[in-house]
Amino acid sequence: ISCRNPLQSLLSSMKQACEILTRDPEGGAARIPFETFSFLYSYLASIDGEISETEMNAFLQEIQEQADKHSGMVLIRHF
């Protein structure tokens, strides 16, 4: 029986989303606006159902603090 880590699975999906949605050149930082990241993360976390709203909000707060230092952009290295 394999144990699925919902957060790792979600973060892997978010990394792929950043790579797909970025306007950075290939091999770049794969930045996306915090608003886009927040929307996608919240949506996917709600579908997953294993990440509490408290955990989700705490994670997004940390990401927003990092994004605020980078002109509102989320970088993959932030998570």
Summary of the structure (lengths in Angstrom):
residues: 79
radius of gyration: 12.6
end to end distance: 27.5
largest distance: 43.4
contacts: 194
relative contact order: 0.19
helix: 63%
strand: 5%
